[in-house]
Amino acid sequence: MLKKIKDYDFTLIFTPIVLAAFGLVMIYSASMVVAVVEGHDSTHYLVRQSIWFSIGLVAFVLCALFPYRYYQKLMKIIIIGVIVLLAGVLIFGTTVNNARSWFVIGPLSLQPAEFAKLALIMYLASVYSKKQNYISQFSKGVLPPLIMTVGILGLIVLQPDIGTAAIIFLIACTVIFSSGIRLKHLMLLMLLGLTIVALALPSMITETRIDRFTGAYQPFQAPDSGGYQLIQSYLAIGVGGLTGEGLGQSVQKLGYLMEGHTDFIMAIIAEELGFLGVVIVISLLALIVLRGLFIARKCKDSFGSLLAIGISSMVGIQAFINLGAISGILPITGVPLPFVSYGGSSLLVLMASMGILNNIAMSVNKEGTRHETEKRNNVATTEREIHRGGKRWVNYNR
């Protein structure tokens, strides 16, 4: 049992848990006033996120124990299940922030698009790992999985949830690129993607999205509308300085900065804990991504390697888009900060993903231990044979 525990990656055990626990503290700090204004107890959002955190810990343990190679056998069930959920939410879902993206189950809300991220990573990793022998053939090795990818993206765009669709698209590109696709095929896919975006762009342009772009790149021209949220984020970040105003001392959370406990939680962290708090959070997120890529590099199984790359890219891309939005580099898309922002579905999927990554790491470590044992045994056998040979040589000369 102890040997099995040692095979897990403790960096990928403690880092996500520390980030999620820190997220609970910051969610409470950022949401207590909002919760009271909405007529709830000050711990309303903390309690909900704590429930999801507990469920996430269970999912983490189960996924860490479940052999990752079995997901290939369950792939049809997983992908059909996600498609049913995405189609179902368009019919029976609840509309939040102009998007029909949620199933409301009692006090909790479930967002199927979050589960689609992990399901698509598994699907692409499974399919492309089986197509390695003819990955250089576009029509046979590259194109078929893209049909499923476009279908899932289409269901998410219909909600509409452009932010999640963009994340899934970038994750899919990362997995496909890592599978060994030829450069000219990659360029062809990029051209195809740009063509689809160009054709769909007229129907996607709305006044709200135009305000988001204007607010991101010219916020002070619309300080009371599209640029308001970003200006408040700038104020929070600027006031924080090096060490911040102190935990719980944010002014922006008092009704000035909306969504402070979700998309803009990093702005509250900057205000209360300063530049040092921001650096620590980003460093922990970077550690998860880099550790995942290290495991992908060490994994000899192509499915496990692509799966680790997909999970790592999911965390990295989502963090980049969130941080880009609060700093004005990217338009505001409603993407939460991994592990830290309020959002149960996101946290559950991320914790399950870390469990899967740990299972891959355990497989890699066991394989490495086995090779080291074989190497030591081979060296010991060789030494014994040399020793015996020397004795025979000495006896013969006598």
C-alpha positions in Angstrom: 0.0 0.0 0.0 2.8 2.4 0.9 4.6 1.6 -2.4 1.4 2.4 -4.3 0.9 5.8 -2.5 4.5 6.7 -3.3 3.8 6.3 -7.0 1.3 9.2 -7.0 2.5 12.7 -7.8 2.2 14.7 -4.5 2.7 18.0 -6.4 -0.6 17.3 -8.3 -2.3 16.2 -5.1 -1.5 19.1 -2.8 -1.3 22.0 -5.3 -4.9 21.8 -6.6 -6.3 21.2 -3.1 -4.4 24.2 -1.7 -5.7 26.4 -4.6 -9.3 25.2 -4.1 -9.1 25.8 -0.4 -7.6 29.2 -0.9 -10.4 29.8 -3.4 -13.0 29.1 -0.7 -11.4 31.8 1.5 -11.4 34.3 -1.3 -15.0 33.4 -2.5 -16.2 34.1 1.0 -14.3 37.4 1.2 -15.5 38.5 -2.2 -19.1 37.4 -2.0 -20.3 38.1 1.6 -21.7 41.5 0.8 -23.2 40.4 -2.5 -24.9 37.5 -0.8 -26.5 39.7 1.8 -27.7 42.2 -0.8 -29.3 39.3 -2.7 -31.2 38.3 0.5 -29.0 35.4 1.5 -26.8 34.6 4.4 -23.3 36.0 4.1 -21.9 32.4 3.7 -24.3 31.5 0.9 -21.7 31.2 -1.9 -19.1 29.7 0.5 -21.4 26.9 1.5 -22.3 26.1 -2.1 -18.7 26.1 -3.2 -17.8 24.0 -0.2 -20.3 21.3 -1.2 -18.8 21.2 -4.7 -15.3 21.1 -3.2 -16.3 18.0 -1.2 -17.8 16.3 -4.2 -14.7 17.3 -6.1 -12.4 15.6 -3.6 -14.4 12.4 -3.9 -14.1 12.7 -7.7 -10.4 13.3 -7.4 -9.8 10.2 -5.3 -12.0 8.0 -7.5 -10.3 9.2 -10.7 -6.9 8.8 -9.2 -7.7 5.1 -8.4 -9.4 4.4 -11.7 -6.9 3.2 -14.4 -6.9 5.8 -17.1 -6.6 3.3 -19.9 -10.2 2.1 -19.2 -11.6 5.4 -20.4 -10.9 4.3 -24.0 -13.3 1.4 -23.4 -15.9 3.7 -22.1 -15.4 6.4 -24.7 -18.7 5.8 -26.6 -20.7 6.1 -23.3 -18.8 9.2 -22.3 -19.2 11.1 -25.6 -22.8 10.1 -26.1 -23.6 11.2 -22.5 -22.1 14.6 -23.0 -23.9 15.2 -26.3 -27.2 14.3 -24.6 -26.5 16.8 -21.8 -25.5 19.5 -24.2 -28.6 18.9 -26.3 -30.8 18.6 -23.2 -29.6 21.9 -21.7 -30.8 23.7 -24.9 -34.3 22.4 -24.3 -34.7 22.1 -20.5 -31.8 24.3 -19.2 -32.0 27.5 -17.2 -31.0 30.8 -18.7 -28.2 32.7 -16.8 -26.6 35.8 -18.1 -28.4 35.4 -21.5 -27.1 31.9 -22.0 -29.1 28.6 -21.6 -26.2 26.7 -20.1 -27.4 25.4 -16.8 -29.4 22.6 -15.2 -30.6 23.7 -11.8 -30.8 20.8 -9.4 -32.1 22.0 -6.0 -29.6 24.4 -4.5 -26.9 23.4 -7.0 -26.4 24.2 -10.7 -24.8 22.0 -13.3 -23.1 23.3 -16.5 -22.7 20.5 -19.1 -20.2 22.5 -21.2 -17.6 22.1 -18.4 -17.9 18.3 -18.6 -17.7 18.6 -22.4 -14.1 19.9 -22.0 -12.9 16.8 -20.3 -14.9 14.4 -22.5 -13.6 15.9 -25.7 -10.0 15.7 -24.3 -10.5 12.0 -23.7 -12.1 11.5 -27.1 -9.4 13.2 -29.1 -6.6 11.6 -27.0 -8.2 8.1 -27.6 -8.9 8.6 -31.3 -5.5 10.1 -32.2 -3.6 7.6 -30.1 -5.1 4.9 -32.3 -4.4 6.7 -35.5 -0.6 7.2 -34.9 0.3 4.8 -37.8 -1.5 7.0 -40.3 -1.6 10.4 -38.6 0.1 11.9 -41.7 -3.0 11.1 -43.8 -5.4 14.0 -43.5 -8.6 12.3 -44.6 -8.0 9.1 -42.6 -6.0 10.2 -39.7 -6.9 13.8 -39.0 -10.4 14.6 -40.3 -12.8 12.1 -38.8 -12.5 13.2 -35.1 -12.9 16.8 -36.2 -16.5 16.1 -37.2 -17.3 15.2 -33.6 -15.4 18.2 -32.3 -17.3 20.7 -34.5 -20.6 19.1 -33.4 -19.8 19.6 -29.7 -18.6 23.1 -30.3 -21.8 23.9 -32.3 -24.0 22.8 -29.4 -22.1 25.0 -27.0 -22.2 28.0 -29.4 -26.0 27.6 -29.6 -26.4 28.2 -25.8 -24.6 30.7 -26.5 -21.4 30.2 -24.5 -18.6 31.6 -26.7 -16.0 31.7 -23.9 -16.3 27.9 -23.2 -16.4 27.2 -27.0 -13.2 29.2 -27.5 -11.5 27.2 -24.7 -12.6 23.9 -26.1 -11.4 24.9 -29.6 -7.9 25.9 -28.3 -7.7 22.7 -26.2 -8.6 20.6 -29.3 -6.0 22.4 -31.3 -3.4 21.6 -28.7 -4.2 17.9 -28.5 -4.3 17.6 -32.3 -1.0 19.4 -32.7 0.6 17.2 -30.1 -0.7 14.1 -31.8 2.0 14.5 -34.6 -0.1 16.1 -37.3 1.8 17.3 -40.3 2.5 21.1 -40.5 0.6 21.5 -43.8 -2.4 19.8 -42.3 -2.3 22.0 -39.3 -2.2 25.1 -41.6 -5.2 23.7 -43.5 -7.1 23.2 -40.3 -6.4 26.8 -39.2 -7.6 28.1 -42.6 -10.7 26.0 -42.3 -11.3 27.3 -38.7 -10.9 30.9 -39.8 -13.3 30.4 -42.7 -16.0 29.0 -40.4 -15.5 31.9 -38.0 -15.7 34.4 -40.9 -19.0 32.8 -42.1 -20.5 32.7 -38.6 -19.2 36.1 -37.5 -22.2 38.2 -38.8 -24.7 36.1 -36.7 -22.4 36.2 -33.7 -22.0 40.0 -33.6 -24.4 41.5 -31.1 -24.5 44.8 -29.2 -23.4 43.1 -26.0 -20.3 41.5 -27.7 -19.4 44.8 -29.3 -19.6 46.5 -25.9 -17.3 43.8 -24.5 -14.6 44.5 -27.2 -15.0 48.2 -26.7 -14.8 47.7 -22.9 -11.7 45.6 -23.2 -9.6 47.9 -25.5 -11.2 51.3 -24.9 -12.7 51.1 -21.4 -12.5 54.8 -20.6 -14.6 55.7 -23.6 -17.5 53.8 -22.1 -16.9 54.1 -18.3 -20.6 53.6 -17.4 -21.3 50.7 -19.8 -18.9 48.4 -21.6 -15.8 49.6 -19.8 -17.2 49.8 -16.3 -16.2 46.3 -15.1 -12.6 46.6 -16.4 -12.1 50.0 -14.9 -13.2 48.7 -11.5 -10.8 45.8 -12.0 -8.0 48.2 -12.7 -8.8 50.1 -9.5 -8.7 46.9 -7.5 -5.4 45.8 -8.9 -3.9 49.3 -8.6 -4.9 49.8 -5.0 -3.5 46.5 -3.9 0.1 47.4 -4.5 2.7 44.9 -3.4 1.1 43.4 -0.3 -2.5 44.5 -0.6 -5.0 46.1 1.8 -5.5 43.0 3.9 -7.7 39.9 3.7 -11.3 41.0 3.7 -10.5 44.7 3.2 -11.5 45.1 -0.4 -13.6 48.1 -1.3 -14.4 47.0 -4.8 -16.4 44.1 -3.6 -18.9 46.4 -1.9 -21.0 46.6 -5.1 -18.5 48.3 -7.4 -17.0 45.2 -9.0 -19.7 42.8 -10.1 -18.8 39.1 -10.4 -15.9 39.6 -7.9 -16.3 36.1 -6.6 -16.4 34.5 -10.1 -14.7 35.9 -13.2 -12.9 38.8 -11.4 -11.8 37.0 -8.3 -8.1 37.7 -9.2 -8.8 41.4 -9.0 -10.1 41.0 -5.5 -7.0 38.9 -4.6 -4.8 41.7 -6.0 -6.6 44.3 -3.9 -6.6 42.3 -0.7 -3.3 40.4 -1.0 -1.4 42.5 -3.5 1.1 41.6 -6.1 2.6 38.9 -3.9 -0.8 37.1 -3.6 -1.3 37.2 -7.4 2.2 35.9 -8.1 1.7 33.0 -5.7 -1.6 32.0 -7.3 -0.2 32.2 -10.8 2.9 30.2 -9.8 0.7 27.4 -8.4 -1.3 27.3 -11.6 1.9 27.3 -13.7 3.2 24.5 -11.5 0.2 22.3 -12.3 0.5 23.0 -16.0 4.2 22.3 -16.1 4.0 19.2 -14.0 1.2 17.9 -16.2 3.4 18.4 -19.3 6.3 16.7 -17.6 4.1 13.7 -17.0 3.0 13.7 -20.6 6.6 13.7 -21.8 7.5 10.8 -19.5 4.4 8.7 -20.4 5.2 6.0 -23.0 1.5 5.4 -23.8 0.3 7.8 -26.5 -3.2 7.9 -25.0 -1.9 8.8 -21.6 0.5 11.4 -23.0 -2.2 13.1 -25.1 -4.6 13.0 -22.2 -2.1 14.7 -19.9 -1.4 17.3 -22.5 -5.1 18.0 -22.9 -5.7 18.4 -19.2 -2.7 20.6 -18.7 -3.7 22.8 -21.6 -7.2 23.1 -20.2 -5.9 24.6 -17.0 -3.3 26.8 -18.7 -5.7 28.1 -21.4 -8.5 28.8 -19.0 -6.2 30.7 -16.6 -4.7 32.7 -19.5 -8.1 33.8 -20.8 -9.3 34.7 -17.3 -6.2 36.7 -16.5 -6.3 38.3 -19.9 -9.9 39.5 -19.3 -9.3 41.1 -15.9 -6.2 42.9 -17.3 -7.8 44.2 -20.5 -5.6 42.0 -22.8 -8.7 40.0 -23.9 -12.4 40.7 -24.0 -14.5 39.6 -21.0 -15.9 36.2 -21.7 -17.1 34.9 -18.4 -14.3 32.3 -17.9 -13.5 31.5 -14.3 -10.0 31.2 -12.8 -9.2 27.5 -12.4 -9.7 26.1 -8.9 -10.2 29.6 -7.3 -13.3 31.2 -8.8 -16.8 30.4 -7.7 -18.3 27.7 -9.9 -19.2 24.1 -8.9 -19.1 22.4 -12.3 -15.7 23.9 -13.2 -14.2 22.9 -9.8 -15.7 19.4 -10.1 -14.3 18.8 -13.6 -10.9 20.3 -12.6 -10.6 18.1 -9.5 -11.6 15.0 -11.5 -9.0 15.9 -14.1 -6.3 16.2 -11.5 -7.2 12.7 -10.3 -6.8 11.4 -13.9 -3.5 13.2 -14.2 -2.4 11.5 -10.9 -3.3 8.1 -12.3 -1.2 8.7 -15.4 1.6 9.9 -13.1 1.3 6.7 -11.0 1.5 4.6 -14.2 4.6 6.5 -15.3 6.3 6.2 -11.9 5.5 2.5 -11.7 6.9 2.0 -15.1 10.1 3.9 -14.1 10.4 1.9 -10.9 10.0 -1.4 -12.9 12.7 -0.3 -15.4 15.1 0.6 -12.5 14.5 -2.7 -10.8 15.1 -4.6 -14.1 18.3 -2.5 -14.6 19.6 -3.3 -11.1 18.7 -7.0 -11.6 20.5 -7.1 -14.9 23.6 -5.5 -13.4 23.6 -7.9 -10.5 23.2 -10.9 -12.8 26.1 -9.7 -15.0 28.3 -9.2 -11.9 27.5 -12.7 -10.7 28.3 -14.2 -14.1 31.6 -12.3 -14.2 32.4 -13.5 -10.7 31.5 -17.1 -11.5 33.5 -16.9 -14.7 36.5 -15.7 -12.8 36.3 -18.5 -10.4 36.0 -21.1 -13.2 39.1 -19.5 -14.9 41.1 -19.7 -11.7 40.1 -23.3 -11.1 41.0 -24.3 -14.6 44.4 -22.7 -14.3 45.1 -24.6 -11.2 
